[in-house]
Amino acid sequence: MTKVKILYVEDEPFLGRIVKESLESRGFVVHMATDGGRALTLFTANKPDICVLDVMLPLKDGYSIANEIRLLDSRVPIIFVTAKTQTDDVLKGFETGGNDYIRKPFSMEELIVRINNLLAIAKPKQPVVAEKFAFGKYEFLVSRYELKIGDAVKKLSHREASLLKILCENRNTTVSRKDILMAVWGDDSFFNSRNLDVYITKLRDYLKQDPAIQIITIKGIGYHFAVN
């Protein structure tokens, strides 16, 4: 069985060594950088299955690394590690291409659960129940994470695609925030609820070329995907 490869970027030597050895003891292959300057080189050389990036790093911060990785690979899962507690910092991580975050101090069990959850989302599901959705001027190719309008193709992230798939499966009906959060994030915490708002805003922007398509907020309940 092929081992999962992780790009891990952490500038605290003691923490980095503990996390690296703990992950390796559980069967992961860990390629570790201790500053942001080497991260992209390790990424291109090793093609990891998932990235775990500290936010505060020498030479280049985790947000900048994520932006660079997203130019090369729109699908690889990215987890941010942060000591910050401000909601805006967490949201910035998602806006720069992150899929999840974990706060310091954290347990190895929590990190591994988050890694496995993202890998499960990233793994192609067979069979794909609905490979393609057509609505308005758009076509959504689920297994390829592609949103098409005419000849233009928008590559979606894992969570963007998961959220859009739920909306497409429930078009012209209302889906509760809790159901979406549990399906896409696995819990309905306050921070994930804020993240959902960010992703809804992104999808609205992607779909704005067809005024017949609307994602309507039903206050206190959820979202209604209106397709005329």
N, C-alpha and C positions, 0 to 999 in steps of 0.2 A: 504494500500500500504506500502511495506517495505521501511523504510528510508535508505538512503545511509549512510554508515559508513566511516568516514575519520580518518586516523591516521595523526595527525598534530604535528610536532616537531619543536619548536621555543623557543629559549632561551631568547628573549627579552620580558619581562613580559607584558609591555604595548601593544605592537603589538600583542602578542599572545592572550591576552584577547579580544582585539577588533576583531581579525579575528575569533576566536572561537565563540564569541557571535553573530557575523554577520552571520556566517555559520549556527549556530543553529537557528537563527531567520528565516532562509530560509528553514528549515526543515531537515537539515543534522544532523547526530549524530557525534559529534567530540570527539575523544579520544586524549588528548593532553599530550605530554611530553615536559619538559623544558630543557632536556639534552639528549645527544645521548645514554647514558647508559641505559635508560629505554625504548627506542624505540622498540627494538625487543620483549621485554616482552609484551608490549601493543599490538604489531602486532599479536603475537601468541595467546594472550588471547581474542582478539576481532575480528580477521579476517576481517580487513577493506576492503571496496570496492575500495579504492584509498588512496594513501599516499602523503602527502605534507611535504617535508623535507627541512628545512633550511640547507645550506651547512656548514656554520661555527657554530659549536656547542661545548659545553664542553664535555669532556670525549670521544666522538666519533663523527666524522664528518658525514655529510649527505651521502658522497660517500661510506663510510664504512657501514653505515646502509643499503644503497641500495644493496650493494654486499651481505649482510647477508640475506636481504629479498628475493633476487633473488635465493638464495639457497633453500628457502622454497616455493617460489611461482614465477613462471616465467611469470605470466600473469597480476598480479595486477598492475594497472597504478601507476607511480611514477612521481610527479612533484617536481623539485628542486626549492627552493627559494634562490636567491643569490644576494648579493650586489656587486659582482665582475662584471667587464665589459670585461675582456679578453676573446677572442674567445676560447682559449685553455681550460679555466675553464668550459665553456659551453659544449665543446666537451667531456671533461672528464666526465661530468654528464651523457651524452648519452652512453658513453663507459662503464660506471658502471651500466647500466640498467635503466636509467631514460627515461621517455617517453616525457617529456616536461619540460620547465623551465619558471620561471617568475622572473623579476628583481625588487628589492626594489628601490624606493617605488612603490607600485602597488595599483591599485584600487580593491575593492572587486568585482566589476562587471567583471573585467578582469579575476580574479582568478576563479570566478564561471563559466565563459564561458569556460575556459581551463579545469576545472573539468568536466563539462558536456560534452565537446567534447571528452575527453578521455573515459568517461563512455559510451558514444555512440559507440565509436570504440570497446570497450571491450565487449559490449552487443552482444550476439549471434544474427546474422541476420537470420530471417526465411522468406521464405525458402532460403537455400544456393544455389545459382545459379550453381556454379561449386564446388562441395565438394572436388574433387580430381583432381590433374594434374599429369600426368606422362611425364617425359622428360629425355632423356638419361638414366642414371642409377638411377635416382631419382624419388621419388613419394612425392608429396606435398599434405598433408591432410589439407585443408583450415580451416575447422571449429575446428580442433584440434590443429592448429598451429604447425604441425609436418612436418619436412622434413626428409624423410627416404631414406637410401641407404643400400640395403641388410637388415641386422638385426639391423643396427645402426639407432637411432632416435635422431634428433636434435630438441629440443623445441625452437620455435621462439617467439620473443616478438611481441606485437601488430603491431608495425611499420614495423618490419622485414617481418611479414606475409603479411601485406597490400602491401608493396612494391613488394614482390615476386609475389603476386597474380596479380598485374598490369603487371609485366613483363611476367608472364605466359599467361595472356590473350592477350598479344601482342607479342608473340614469333615470332622471325624472322622478326620483324618490328621495327621501331624506335619510341620511345616514348619521347616527349619533356620533359625537366626538369620542365618547368612550369606546365604542366599537372600533372606530378607526385607530385610536391610540393603542388598543390592545392588539389589533391585527398587525400594525406596522411597527410599533415600538415595544410591545410586550408589557407595558404598564401605562397608567394614565396619570402620572405625576405632573405637578405644576410645570416643571421645566420641559417635559415632553409635550405638554399642551401648548406651550409657547413655541416649541419647535414646529408643531403642526401648523400653527398660524403662518410661520415663515414658509413652509412648503406649499400651503394653499396659495399664498401670495405669488410664489414662483409659478405654479401651474396656471394661475389666472393670467400672468404675463405671457406664458407660452401659448395660451389659447386666445389671446386678445385679437388675433387677426380675423376671427369669425364672431361677429356680434351676436349671433344666434346661440352661442355657447356661453353659459354662465355657471359659475360656482357661487351659489347664493348662501350666505351665512344665515342660519336660522338661530337667532340668539338664544342661548341657554340650552340648545338641543344639538345642533350639528350643522351639516351642510347638505344642500340640495343641488344636484348636478342637473341643470336644466338644459335640455337639448331640443330645440325646436325643429 
